Amino acid sequence: MGSLRFILCFFLFCPNSVNLVCSRSLPKNQVALFIFGDSMFDPGNNNYFNTIAQANYWPYGETFFKFPTGRFSDGRIIPDFICIYANLPLIPPYLQPGNHQYTFGVNFASAGAGALSETNQGSVIDLKTQVRYFKKVEKLLRKNLGDAEAKAFFSKAVYLISIGGNDYLSPFTSNSSVLETFSKEEYVGMVIGNLTNTILEIYKKGGRKFGLLNLDDLGCAPFLKVLVSGNTVACYQEPTELAKLHNAALSKALQELEIKFVEFKYAKHDFNISSYERSTNPEKYGFKVADIACCGSGPYRGILSCGGKRGVKDYELCSDPTEYLFFDSAHNSDKANNQFAELMWSGTPYYTGPYNLKALFEA
């Protein structure tokens, strides 16, 4: 393979194709985007191995792409909109065949993944493995760019992470007894510890700018509300309590990292606030329905049966996903993802701070 210093070939990912493009050097002032996480950020990595956690069938992708891509939405996910704001092509899945250049970054996220390797083990790319994949990319680029150019490349890049929700959901959706073994505080400490270690591993490889989300009220998603016996209104309290503990611990951990590590910068989006505002006052944000999914079955369309490929064959599908906060029982619509991404990109410190993503890309 020729040195990337002189002839650099990279892929542009478009909605229905991957195009090879060649350049003699890295684009001037190029800021790459490396993405880690779960189904909120997975553009289709789970398409490439055997798992039930997939969205590569209709009606996923029905609005924007007009076909399923593996994204858990009717259209785009949050990183897609961040790419638009950052003037980047859509960042492709790491496991997509043929993507071996990574000039604009790459997406390692996997639906169902957690910060803990035990979360949905065997069915996902856990966070530790995602970091291992990143290290392979880092090694490849460092070899081809040389140390000086690679150092600049990785220090300018932004590292986007969405993780933790599945760690707190799995004890209530599986036969896990983890919360009988550990207190809630201990369990949250394990999740935050793994997330912090991930940030530090990326920092050691040159990463300096990180974008993260805290967690929403997990128990208020349709697929958890349906688990509450006889429920007509209430959220599932235990997952929501864990999310609150996580959010407090995440804020503290990030503040400590900022103090301890030189040049460490972060943009933390308060997803708890932005999602709560839309769930309690949907009309203000252009939605008609916030407590029922567009696609699913049962009360709230809370049974995760959208597409009929996960055991339950029957499902209902709304006529207009733009009216809904949730597309399926656990994931937001294209329209909602756009709004969240905008707040992450240019929101005030009330929503995203101490930096927003725009400031990180320009730093």
Disulfide bonds with the S-S distance in Angstrom:
Cys220-Cys235 2.04
Cys294-Cys318 2.03
Cys295-Cys306 2.03
